[in-house]
Amino acid sequence: MPVGFGINKTINIGKVPVRFGVEAMYSVHRPDNIPGTRWDFRFYAIPAAPLALFKWMQ
């Protein structure tokens, strides 16, 4: 059973909004017969795709 926290912030780089974030998860309870880590860390940067990129789909 993971327990965690995370923070993120969206900023504009030029005209494109980009969301940056970090998360940490701790596995309080995990099966003994399945290998894995106790801690999980995530760092991400997610750019928003401008609508112009999807005009070809319409």
DSSP file (Angstrom, degrees, kcal/mol; ACC not computed):
  #  RESIDUE AA STRUCTURE BP1 BP2  ACC     N-H-->O    O-->H-N    N-H-->O    O-->H-N    TCO  KAPPA ALPHA  PHI   PSI    X-CA   Y-CA   Z-CA
    1    1 A M              0   0    0      0, 0.0    27,-2.2     0, 0.0    28,-0.7   0.000 360.0 360.0 360.0 111.7    0.0    0.0    0.0
    2    2 A P  E     -A   27   0A   0      0, 0.0     2,-0.4     0, 0.0    25,-0.2  -0.546 360.0-171.6 -83.3 145.5    1.8    3.2   -1.2
    3    3 A V  E     +A   26   0A   0     23,-2.5    23,-3.2    -2,-0.2     2,-0.3  -0.999  25.2 142.0-130.1 133.2    1.6    6.5    0.7
    4    4 A G  E     -A   25   0A   0     -2,-0.4     2,-0.3    21,-0.3    21,-0.2  -0.914  34.9-139.7-158.5-176.8    3.0    9.6   -1.0
    5    5 A F  E     -A   24   0A   0     19,-2.2    19,-2.7    -2,-0.3     2,-0.3  -0.961  16.3-179.2-149.1 161.9    3.0   13.2   -1.8
    6    6 A G  E     -A   23   0A   0     -2,-0.3     2,-0.3    17,-0.2    17,-0.2  -0.988  11.6-156.0-160.9 158.5    3.8   15.4   -4.8
    7    7 A I  E     +A   22   0A   0     15,-2.3    15,-2.3    -2,-0.3     2,-0.3  -0.975  13.4 179.8-135.6 151.3    4.0   19.0   -5.9
    8    8 A N  E     -A   21   0A   0     -2,-0.3     2,-0.3    13,-0.2    13,-0.2  -0.982   9.2-164.8-148.4 160.9    3.7   20.5   -9.4
    9    9 A K  E     -A   20   0A   0     11,-2.7    11,-2.9    -2,-0.3     2,-0.5  -0.991  12.7-143.5-147.8 137.4    3.8   23.9  -11.0
   10   10 A T  E     +A   19   0A   0     -2,-0.3     2,-0.3     9,-0.2     9,-0.2  -0.900  25.4 170.5-105.0 128.3    2.8   25.0  -14.5
   11   11 A I  E     -A   18   0A   0      7,-2.7     7,-3.4    -2,-0.5     2,-0.5  -0.928  32.6-114.3-131.0 157.9    4.9   27.7  -16.2
   12   12 A N  E     -A   17   0A   0     -2,-0.3     2,-0.6     5,-0.3     3,-0.1  -0.809  18.5-168.0 -94.0 129.8    4.9   29.1  -19.7
   13   13 A I  E >  S-A   16   0A   0      3,-2.8     3,-1.7    -2,-0.5     2,-0.5  -0.933  76.4 -44.0-112.7 103.2    8.0   28.6  -21.8
   14   14 A G  T 3  S-     0   0    0     -2,-0.6    -2,-0.0     1,-0.2     0, 0.0  -0.665 123.3 -30.1  69.8-123.1    7.3   30.9  -24.7
   15   15 A K  T 3  S+     0   0    0     -2,-0.5    -1,-0.2    -3,-0.1    -3,-0.0   0.367 121.3  94.0-104.1   2.7    3.7   30.4  -25.5
   16   16 A V  E <   -A   13   0A   0     -3,-1.7    -3,-2.8    34,-0.0     2,-0.3  -0.854  69.8-138.4-102.6 120.1    3.6   26.7  -24.4
   17   17 A P  E     -A   12   0A   0      0, 0.0    31,-2.6     0, 0.0     2,-0.4  -0.577  21.6-168.3 -73.1 135.8    2.5   25.9  -20.8
   18   18 A V  E     -AB  11  47A   0     -7,-3.4    -7,-2.7    -2,-0.3     2,-0.6  -0.993  11.5-146.9-128.5 130.7    4.7   23.2  -19.3
   19   19 A R  E     -AB  10  46A   0     27,-2.5    27,-2.8    -2,-0.4     2,-0.4  -0.870  15.3-170.7-100.7 123.8    3.9   21.4  -16.0
   20   20 A F  E     +AB   9  45A   0    -11,-2.9   -11,-2.7    -2,-0.6     2,-0.3  -0.875  15.6 159.6-109.3 143.7    6.9   20.3  -13.9
   21   21 A G  E     -AB   8  44A   0     23,-2.2    23,-2.2    -2,-0.4     2,-0.3  -0.991  28.9-152.6-158.9 166.8    6.5   18.1  -10.9
   22   22 A V  E     -AB   7  43A   0    -15,-2.3   -15,-2.3    -2,-0.3     2,-0.3  -0.993  15.2-175.6-143.3 140.9    8.0   15.8   -8.4
   23   23 A E  E     -AB   6  42A   0     19,-2.4    19,-2.4    -2,-0.3     2,-0.4  -0.979   8.3-164.3-136.8 148.6    6.4   12.9   -6.4
   24   24 A A  E     -AB   5  41A   0    -19,-2.7   -19,-2.2    -2,-0.3     2,-0.4  -1.000   8.0-172.8-133.5 133.8    7.6   10.5   -3.7
   25   25 A M  E     -AB   4  40A   0     15,-2.7    15,-2.4    -2,-0.4     2,-0.5  -0.982   7.2-160.4-128.2 138.3    5.8    7.3   -2.7
   26   26 A Y  E     -AB   3  39A   0    -23,-3.2   -23,-2.5    -2,-0.4     2,-1.0  -0.975  17.7-135.4-118.8 129.1    6.6    5.0    0.2
   27   27 A S  E     +A    2   0A   0     11,-3.0     3,-0.2    -2,-0.5    -2,-0.0  -0.731  23.1 178.6 -86.4 103.4    5.4    1.4    0.2
   28   28 A V  S    S+     0   0    0    -27,-2.2     2,-0.4    -2,-1.0    -1,-0.2   0.904  74.9  19.9 -70.1 -42.6    4.1    0.8    3.7
   29   29 A H  S    S+     0   0    0    -28,-0.7    -1,-0.3    -3,-0.1    -3,-0.0  -0.996  72.8 158.6-132.9 128.4    3.0   -2.7    3.0
   30   30 A R        -     0   0    0     -2,-0.4     6,-0.0    -3,-0.2     8,-0.0  -0.991  45.4 -92.8-145.7 151.2    4.2   -4.9    0.1
   31   31 A P    >   -     0   0    0      0, 0.0     3,-0.7     0, 0.0    -2,-0.0  -0.333  25.4-140.2 -64.3 143.7    4.3   -8.6   -0.5
   32   32 A D  T 3  S+     0   0    0      1,-0.2     0, 0.0     3,-0.0     0, 0.0   0.776  98.7  56.7 -73.8 -27.3    7.5  -10.4    0.5
   33   33 A N  T 3  S+     0   0    0      1,-0.1    -1,-0.2     2,-0.1     0, 0.0   0.453  94.8  73.9 -88.4   0.5    7.5  -12.7   -2.5
   34   34 A I  S <  S-     0   0    0     -3,-0.7    -1,-0.1     2,-0.0     2,-0.1  -0.954  80.6-134.3-115.7 117.2    7.5   -9.8   -5.1
   35   35 A P        +     0   0    0      0, 0.0     2,-0.3     0, 0.0    -2,-0.1  -0.375  47.1 123.7 -69.3 147.8   10.8   -7.9   -5.4
   36   36 A G        -     0   0    0     -2,-0.1     2,-0.2    -6,-0.0    -6,-0.0  -0.975  55.2 -79.8 177.2 177.3   10.5   -4.1   -5.5
   37   37 A T        -     0   0    0     -2,-0.3   -10,-0.1     1,-0.1     3,-0.0  -0.631  18.2-141.1 -99.1 157.8   11.6   -1.0   -3.9
   38   38 A R  S    S+     0   0    0     -2,-0.2   -11,-3.0     1,-0.1     2,-0.3   0.825  90.3  44.8 -80.8 -35.5   10.4    0.6   -0.7
   39   39 A W  E     -B   26   0A   0    -13,-0.2     2,-0.4   -37,-0.1   -13,-0.2  -0.861  63.1-169.0-113.9 146.6   10.6    4.2   -2.2
   40   40 A D  E     -B   25   0A   0    -15,-2.4   -15,-2.7    -2,-0.3     2,-0.4  -0.994   6.3-170.4-133.7 126.2    9.5    5.5   -5.7
   41   41 A F  E     -B   24   0A   0     -2,-0.4     2,-0.4   -17,-0.2   -17,-0.2  -0.939   0.8-170.3-118.4 140.5   10.5    8.9   -7.0
   42   42 A R  E     -B   23   0A   0    -19,-2.4   -19,-2.4    -2,-0.4     2,-0.4  -0.996   7.8-178.2-131.7 134.2    9.1   10.6  -10.1
   43   43 A F  E     +B   22   0A   0     -2,-0.4     2,-0.3   -21,-0.2   -21,-0.2  -0.997  18.9 172.9-125.2 133.9   10.2   13.8  -11.8
   44   44 A Y  E     -B   21   0A   0    -23,-2.2   -23,-2.2    -2,-0.4     2,-0.4  -0.984  29.0-166.0-146.2 155.5    8.3   15.0  -14.8
   45   45 A A  E     -B   20   0A   0     -2,-0.3   -25,-0.2   -25,-0.2    -2,-0.0  -0.962  16.7-174.0-137.2 118.2    7.9   17.8  -17.3
   46   46 A I  E     -B   19   0A   0    -27,-2.8   -27,-2.5    -2,-0.4     2,-0.2  -0.927   9.3-155.5-121.4 107.0    4.7   17.7  -19.4
   47   47 A P  E     -B   18   0A   0      0, 0.0     2,-0.4     0, 0.0   -29,-0.2  -0.575  21.2-121.7 -78.9 144.6    4.3   20.2  -22.3
   48   48 A A        -     0   0    0    -31,-2.6    -2,-0.0    -2,-0.2     0, 0.0  -0.727  27.1-125.0 -82.5 130.3    0.8   21.1  -23.4
   49   49 A A        -     0   0    0     -2,-0.4     5,-0.1   -33,-0.1    -1,-0.0  -0.646  25.3-120.9 -78.8 123.5    0.3   20.4  -27.0
   50   50 A P    >   -     0   0    0      0, 0.0     3,-1.6     0, 0.0     4,-0.4  -0.289  19.0-118.7 -61.1 148.4   -0.9   23.4  -28.9
   51   51 A L  G >  S+     0   0    0      1,-0.3     3,-1.6     2,-0.2     4,-0.3   0.789 109.3  72.1 -59.1 -28.9   -4.2   23.0  -30.7
   52   52 A A  G >  S+     0   0    0      1,-0.3     3,-0.9     2,-0.2     4,-0.3   0.796  88.7  62.0 -59.5 -28.7   -2.5   23.6  -34.0
   53   53 A L  G <  S+     0   0    0     -3,-1.6     3,-0.3     1,-0.2    -1,-0.3   0.750 105.6  46.3 -68.7 -22.6   -0.8   20.2  -33.8
   54   54 A F  G X  S+     0   0    0     -3,-1.6     3,-1.3    -4,-0.4     4,-0.4   0.316  79.2  98.7-105.1   8.1   -4.2   18.5  -33.9
   55   55 A K  G X  S+     0   0    0     -3,-0.9     3,-1.3    -4,-0.3    -1,-0.2   0.830  76.2  64.3 -63.7 -30.6   -5.8   20.4  -36.8
   56   56 A W  G 3  S+     0   0    0     -4,-0.3    -1,-0.3    -3,-0.3    -2,-0.1   0.729  95.0  60.7 -65.4 -20.1   -4.9   17.5  -39.1
   57   57 A M  G <         0   0    0     -3,-1.3    -1,-0.3     1,-0.2    -2,-0.2   0.665 360.0 360.0 -80.4 -16.4   -7.2   15.2  -37.1
   58   58 A Q    <         0   0    0     -3,-1.3    -1,-0.2    -4,-0.4    -2,-0.2   0.468 360.0 360.0 -89.5 360.0  -10.3   17.3  -37.8
